[in-house]
Amino acid sequence: YYFEVVDDRSFFYTQGEVYEAKEKLYEFERLCAGSALFRCSKSMILNAEKIDYVRPSLSGRFEAVLSNGEKVIVSRKYVANLKRMLGV
C-alpha cells in the first residue's frame, strides 16, 4: 500500500501487515521508478493501484482513500504526481 518514514525509521505497509525496512525513502523511490508507486508527501510513497478514490482536502492537498479504508494525505507539492498516476 505505501512506504513511510517515521522518526528516521522506514516502514512498508501491506494490506494487513507492517514491516520495518532498511531502505531510506529516496532509495525506495529509486527502486520503484516506472511503477505505480509515487511520492505523495515528504515522508511517504504511495501505490496508486491501491487508491479507491480521491477527494480535495484543505490548502490544495488531496485525501486518497485506499482500498483497505485507510486515508492518506497527498501534499499539494505532490498533487501533480497523483494526477499523472491517475491519468487526470
CNS distance restraints for C-alpha pairs under 8 A (distance, minus, plus):
assign (resid   1 and name CA) (resid  12 and name CA) 7.84 0.50 0.50
assign (resid   1 and name CA) (resid  13 and name CA) 5.61 0.50 0.50
assign (resid   1 and name CA) (resid  14 and name CA) 5.17 0.50 0.50
assign (resid   1 and name CA) (resid  15 and name CA) 6.65 0.50 0.50
assign (resid   1 and name CA) (resid  46 and name CA) 6.31 0.50 0.50
assign (resid   1 and name CA) (resid  47 and name CA) 5.36 0.50 0.50
assign (resid   1 and name CA) (resid  50 and name CA) 6.11 0.50 0.50
assign (resid   1 and name CA) (resid  66 and name CA) 7.90 0.50 0.50
assign (resid   2 and name CA) (resid  12 and name CA) 6.09 0.50 0.50
assign (resid   2 and name CA) (resid  13 and name CA) 5.37 0.50 0.50
assign (resid   2 and name CA) (resid  14 and name CA) 7.20 0.50 0.50
assign (resid   2 and name CA) (resid  37 and name CA) 7.92 0.50 0.50
assign (resid   2 and name CA) (resid  44 and name CA) 6.95 0.50 0.50
assign (resid   2 and name CA) (resid  45 and name CA) 5.56 0.50 0.50
assign (resid   2 and name CA) (resid  46 and name CA) 4.41 0.50 0.50
assign (resid   2 and name CA) (resid  47 and name CA) 5.78 0.50 0.50
assign (resid   3 and name CA) (resid  10 and name CA) 7.30 0.50 0.50
assign (resid   3 and name CA) (resid  11 and name CA) 5.76 0.50 0.50
assign (resid   3 and name CA) (resid  12 and name CA) 4.50 0.50 0.50
assign (resid   3 and name CA) (resid  13 and name CA) 6.15 0.50 0.50
assign (resid   3 and name CA) (resid  25 and name CA) 7.67 0.50 0.50
assign (resid   3 and name CA) (resid  44 and name CA) 5.66 0.50 0.50
assign (resid   3 and name CA) (resid  45 and name CA) 5.11 0.50 0.50
assign (resid   3 and name CA) (resid  46 and name CA) 6.54 0.50 0.50
assign (resid   4 and name CA) (resid  10 and name CA) 5.81 0.50 0.50
assign (resid   4 and name CA) (resid  11 and name CA) 5.29 0.50 0.50
assign (resid   4 and name CA) (resid  12 and name CA) 6.48 0.50 0.50
assign (resid   4 and name CA) (resid  13 and name CA) 7.95 0.50 0.50
assign (resid   4 and name CA) (resid  25 and name CA) 7.30 0.50 0.50
assign (resid   4 and name CA) (resid  43 and name CA) 5.65 0.50 0.50
assign (resid   4 and name CA) (resid  44 and name CA) 4.42 0.50 0.50
assign (resid   4 and name CA) (resid  45 and name CA) 6.47 0.50 0.50
assign (resid   5 and name CA) (resid   9 and name CA) 5.43 0.50 0.50
assign (resid   5 and name CA) (resid  10 and name CA) 4.38 0.50 0.50
assign (resid   5 and name CA) (resid  11 and name CA) 6.16 0.50 0.50
assign (resid   5 and name CA) (resid  24 and name CA) 7.77 0.50 0.50
assign (resid   5 and name CA) (resid  25 and name CA) 6.78 0.50 0.50
assign (resid   5 and name CA) (resid  43 and name CA) 5.29 0.50 0.50
assign (resid   5 and name CA) (resid  44 and name CA) 6.58 0.50 0.50
assign (resid   6 and name CA) (resid  10 and name CA) 6.45 0.50 0.50
assign (resid   6 and name CA) (resid  11 and name CA) 7.72 0.50 0.50
assign (resid   6 and name CA) (resid  43 and name CA) 7.41 0.50 0.50
assign (resid   9 and name CA) (resid  20 and name CA) 7.42 0.50 0.50
assign (resid   9 and name CA) (resid  21 and name CA) 7.78 0.50 0.50
assign (resid  10 and name CA) (resid  20 and name CA) 5.75 0.50 0.50
assign (resid  10 and name CA) (resid  21 and name CA) 5.24 0.50 0.50
assign (resid  10 and name CA) (resid  22 and name CA) 6.56 0.50 0.50
assign (resid  10 and name CA) (resid  23 and name CA) 6.80 0.50 0.50
assign (resid  10 and name CA) (resid  24 and name CA) 6.53 0.50 0.50
assign (resid  10 and name CA) (resid  25 and name CA) 7.32 0.50 0.50
assign (resid  11 and name CA) (resid  18 and name CA) 6.64 0.50 0.50
assign (resid  11 and name CA) (resid  19 and name CA) 5.51 0.50 0.50
assign (resid  11 and name CA) (resid  20 and name CA) 4.39 0.50 0.50
assign (resid  11 and name CA) (resid  21 and name CA) 5.47 0.50 0.50
assign (resid  12 and name CA) (resid  18 and name CA) 5.77 0.50 0.50
assign (resid  12 and name CA) (resid  19 and name CA) 5.12 0.50 0.50
assign (resid  12 and name CA) (resid  20 and name CA) 6.20 0.50 0.50
assign (resid  12 and name CA) (resid  21 and name CA) 6.56 0.50 0.50
assign (resid  13 and name CA) (resid  17 and name CA) 6.08 0.50 0.50
assign (resid  13 and name CA) (resid  18 and name CA) 4.63 0.50 0.50
assign (resid  13 and name CA) (resid  19 and name CA) 6.47 0.50 0.50
assign (resid  14 and name CA) (resid  18 and name CA) 6.27 0.50 0.50
assign (resid  15 and name CA) (resid  68 and name CA) 6.62 0.50 0.50
assign (resid  23 and name CA) (resid  27 and name CA) 5.93 0.50 0.50
assign (resid  23 and name CA) (resid  28 and name CA) 6.18 0.50 0.50
assign (resid  24 and name CA) (resid  28 and name CA) 6.33 0.50 0.50
assign (resid  25 and name CA) (resid  29 and name CA) 6.08 0.50 0.50
assign (resid  25 and name CA) (resid  43 and name CA) 7.17 0.50 0.50
assign (resid  25 and name CA) (resid  44 and name CA) 7.48 0.50 0.50
assign (resid  25 and name CA) (resid  45 and name CA) 7.73 0.50 0.50
assign (resid  26 and name CA) (resid  30 and name CA) 6.21 0.50 0.50
assign (resid  27 and name CA) (resid  31 and name CA) 6.31 0.50 0.50
assign (resid  28 and name CA) (resid  32 and name CA) 6.21 0.50 0.50
assign (resid  29 and name CA) (resid  33 and name CA) 6.31 0.50 0.50
assign (resid  29 and name CA) (resid  37 and name CA) 7.93 0.50 0.50
assign (resid  29 and name CA) (resid  38 and name CA) 7.35 0.50 0.50
assign (resid  29 and name CA) (resid  39 and name CA) 7.30 0.50 0.50
assign (resid  29 and name CA) (resid  45 and name CA) 7.15 0.50 0.50
assign (resid  32 and name CA) (resid  36 and name CA) 7.86 0.50 0.50
assign (resid  32 and name CA) (resid  37 and name CA) 6.13 0.50 0.50
assign (resid  32 and name CA) (resid  38 and name CA) 7.81 0.50 0.50
assign (resid  33 and name CA) (resid  37 and name CA) 7.52 0.50 0.50
assign (resid  33 and name CA) (resid  38 and name CA) 7.96 0.50 0.50
assign (resid  36 and name CA) (resid  47 and name CA) 5.55 0.50 0.50
assign (resid  36 and name CA) (resid  48 and name CA) 5.36 0.50 0.50
assign (resid  36 and name CA) (resid  49 and name CA) 6.28 0.50 0.50
assign (resid  36 and name CA) (resid  85 and name CA) 7.04 0.50 0.50
assign (resid  37 and name CA) (resid  45 and name CA) 6.32 0.50 0.50
assign (resid  37 and name CA) (resid  46 and name CA) 5.34 0.50 0.50
assign (resid  37 and name CA) (resid  47 and name CA) 4.26 0.50 0.50
assign (resid  37 and name CA) (resid  48 and name CA) 6.00 0.50 0.50
assign (resid  38 and name CA) (resid  45 and name CA) 5.29 0.50 0.50
assign (resid  38 and name CA) (resid  46 and name CA) 5.46 0.50 0.50
assign (resid  38 and name CA) (resid  47 and name CA) 6.54 0.50 0.50
assign (resid  38 and name CA) (resid  48 and name CA) 7.21 0.50 0.50
assign (resid  38 and name CA) (resid  81 and name CA) 6.86 0.50 0.50
assign (resid  38 and name CA) (resid  82 and name CA) 7.57 0.50 0.50
assign (resid  38 and name CA) (resid  85 and name CA) 7.71 0.50 0.50
assign (resid  39 and name CA) (resid  44 and name CA) 6.12 0.50 0.50
assign (resid  39 and name CA) (resid  45 and name CA) 4.34 0.50 0.50
assign (resid  39 and name CA) (resid  46 and name CA) 6.30 0.50 0.50
assign (resid  39 and name CA) (resid  78 and name CA) 6.79 0.50 0.50
assign (resid  39 and name CA) (resid  81 and name CA) 7.21 0.50 0.50
assign (resid  40 and name CA) (resid  44 and name CA) 5.88 0.50 0.50
assign (resid  40 and name CA) (resid  45 and name CA) 5.66 0.50 0.50
assign (resid  40 and name CA) (resid  46 and name CA) 6.20 0.50 0.50
assign (resid  40 and name CA) (resid  73 and name CA) 7.66 0.50 0.50
assign (resid  40 and name CA) (resid  74 and name CA) 4.93 0.50 0.50
assign (resid  40 and name CA) (resid  75 and name CA) 6.20 0.50 0.50
assign (resid  40 and name CA) (resid  78 and name CA) 5.25 0.50 0.50
assign (resid  40 and name CA) (resid  79 and name CA) 7.30 0.50 0.50
assign (resid  40 and name CA) (resid  81 and name CA) 7.26 0.50 0.50
assign (resid  40 and name CA) (resid  82 and name CA) 7.13 0.50 0.50
assign (resid  41 and name CA) (resid  45 and name CA) 7.12 0.50 0.50
assign (resid  41 and name CA) (resid  73 and name CA) 7.74 0.50 0.50
assign (resid  41 and name CA) (resid  74 and name CA) 5.92 0.50 0.50
assign (resid  41 and name CA) (resid  75 and name CA) 5.24 0.50 0.50
assign (resid  41 and name CA) (resid  77 and name CA) 7.61 0.50 0.50
assign (resid  41 and name CA) (resid  78 and name CA) 6.38 0.50 0.50
assign (resid  47 and name CA) (resid  51 and name CA) 7.34 0.50 0.50
assign (resid  48 and name CA) (resid  82 and name CA) 7.68 0.50 0.50
assign (resid  48 and name CA) (resid  85 and name CA) 6.52 0.50 0.50
assign (resid  48 and name CA) (resid  86 and name CA) 7.20 0.50 0.50
assign (resid  50 and name CA) (resid  66 and name CA) 5.46 0.50 0.50
assign (resid  50 and name CA) (resid  67 and name CA) 5.55 0.50 0.50
assign (resid  51 and name CA) (resid  64 and name CA) 6.27 0.50 0.50
assign (resid  51 and name CA) (resid  65 and name CA) 5.86 0.50 0.50
assign (resid  51 and name CA) (resid  66 and name CA) 4.33 0.50 0.50
assign (resid  51 and name CA) (resid  67 and name CA) 5.90 0.50 0.50
assign (resid  52 and name CA) (resid  64 and name CA) 7.51 0.50 0.50
assign (resid  52 and name CA) (resid  65 and name CA) 5.69 0.50 0.50
assign (resid  52 and name CA) (resid  66 and name CA) 5.14 0.50 0.50
assign (resid  52 and name CA) (resid  67 and name CA) 5.19 0.50 0.50
assign (resid  53 and name CA) (resid  64 and name CA) 6.03 0.50 0.50
assign (resid  53 and name CA) (resid  65 and name CA) 5.51 0.50 0.50
assign (resid  53 and name CA) (resid  66 and name CA) 7.18 0.50 0.50
assign (resid  54 and name CA) (resid  62 and name CA) 6.68 0.50 0.50
assign (resid  54 and name CA) (resid  63 and name CA) 5.65 0.50 0.50
assign (resid  54 and name CA) (resid  64 and name CA) 4.45 0.50 0.50
assign (resid  54 and name CA) (resid  65 and name CA) 6.13 0.50 0.50
assign (resid  55 and name CA) (resid  62 and name CA) 5.70 0.50 0.50
assign (resid  55 and name CA) (resid  63 and name CA) 5.35 0.50 0.50
assign (resid  55 and name CA) (resid  64 and name CA) 6.61 0.50 0.50
assign (resid  56 and name CA) (resid  60 and name CA) 7.20 0.50 0.50
assign (resid  56 and name CA) (resid  61 and name CA) 6.34 0.50 0.50
assign (resid  56 and name CA) (resid  62 and name CA) 4.44 0.50 0.50
assign (resid  56 and name CA) (resid  63 and name CA) 6.11 0.50 0.50
assign (resid  57 and name CA) (resid  61 and name CA) 5.13 0.50 0.50
assign (resid  57 and name CA) (resid  62 and name CA) 4.78 0.50 0.50
assign (resid  57 and name CA) (resid  63 and name CA) 5.85 0.50 0.50
assign (resid  58 and name CA) (resid  62 and name CA) 7.53 0.50 0.50
assign (resid  59 and name CA) (resid  76 and name CA) 7.61 0.50 0.50
assign (resid  60 and name CA) (resid  75 and name CA) 7.79 0.50 0.50
assign (resid  60 and name CA) (resid  76 and name CA) 5.33 0.50 0.50
assign (resid  61 and name CA) (resid  73 and name CA) 6.92 0.50 0.50
assign (resid  61 and name CA) (resid  74 and name CA) 5.77 0.50 0.50
assign (resid  61 and name CA) (resid  75 and name CA) 5.06 0.50 0.50
assign (resid  61 and name CA) (resid  76 and name CA) 4.52 0.50 0.50
assign (resid  61 and name CA) (resid  79 and name CA) 7.01 0.50 0.50
assign (resid  62 and name CA) (resid  73 and name CA) 5.85 0.50 0.50
assign (resid  62 and name CA) (resid  74 and name CA) 5.09 0.50 0.50
assign (resid  62 and name CA) (resid  75 and name CA) 6.86 0.50 0.50
assign (resid  62 and name CA) (resid  76 and name CA) 7.22 0.50 0.50
assign (resid  62 and name CA) (resid  79 and name CA) 7.10 0.50 0.50
assign (resid  63 and name CA) (resid  71 and name CA) 6.51 0.50 0.50
assign (resid  63 and name CA) (resid  72 and name CA) 5.67 0.50 0.50
assign (resid  63 and name CA) (resid  73 and name CA) 4.56 0.50 0.50
assign (resid  63 and name CA) (resid  74 and name CA) 5.97 0.50 0.50
assign (resid  64 and name CA) (resid  71 and name CA) 5.71 0.50 0.50
assign (resid  64 and name CA) (resid  72 and name CA) 5.18 0.50 0.50
assign (resid  64 and name CA) (resid  73 and name CA) 6.21 0.50 0.50
assign (resid  64 and name CA) (resid  74 and name CA) 6.94 0.50 0.50
assign (resid  65 and name CA) (resid  69 and name CA) 6.07 0.50 0.50
assign (resid  65 and name CA) (resid  70 and name CA) 5.83 0.50 0.50
assign (resid  65 and name CA) (resid  71 and name CA) 4.54 0.50 0.50
assign (resid  65 and name CA) (resid  72 and name CA) 6.42 0.50 0.50
assign (resid  66 and name CA) (resid  70 and name CA) 5.33 0.50 0.50
assign (resid  66 and name CA) (resid  71 and name CA) 6.21 0.50 0.50
assign (resid  66 and name CA) (resid  72 and name CA) 7.63 0.50 0.50
assign (resid  74 and name CA) (resid  78 and name CA) 6.41 0.50 0.50
assign (resid  74 and name CA) (resid  79 and name CA) 6.30 0.50 0.50
assign (resid  74 and name CA) (resid  82 and name CA) 7.74 0.50 0.50
assign (resid  75 and name CA) (resid  79 and name CA) 6.38 0.50 0.50
assign (resid  76 and name CA) (resid  80 and name CA) 7.99 0.50 0.50
assign (resid  78 and name CA) (resid  82 and name CA) 6.60 0.50 0.50
assign (resid  79 and name CA) (resid  83 and name CA) 6.25 0.50 0.50
assign (resid  80 and name CA) (resid  84 and name CA) 6.12 0.50 0.50
assign (resid  81 and name CA) (resid  85 and name CA) 6.14 0.50 0.50
assign (resid  82 and name CA) (resid  86 and name CA) 6.19 0.50 0.50
assign (resid  83 and name CA) (resid  87 and name CA) 5.92 0.50 0.50
assign (resid  83 and name CA) (resid  88 and name CA) 4.90 0.50 0.50
assign (resid  84 and name CA) (resid  88 and name CA) 6.09 0.50 0.50
